[in-house]
Amino acid sequence: MNSKSKEKDYYLILKIDQDASACDVKLAYKKLVMRYHPDSSSDDKNTDKFYDVVEAYKVLSNEGKRALYDMRYKLNAGNFL
């Protein structure tokens, strides 16, 4: 993430706990991406949610990115958007 973007709470977006396993992350992603996919809904809010879910998954499914995210998350005491 670049410094200009606001931090998002990826755990909240995927509706999982911070100690969720890689399998839990993947299952949550699959469930939510199907719900909010632009092809299944013309609602712009759902399209925005879809891209948030994809972004969250890209970070939380990668061990290195997730570790960095978790450090920032703890420093901010979970006060992300």
Secondary structure, DSSP 8 states (H G I E B T S, - for coil): --TTS----HHHHHT--TT--HHHHHHHHHHHHHHH-GGG---HHHHHHHHHHHHHHHHHTSHHHHHHHHHHHHHTTT---
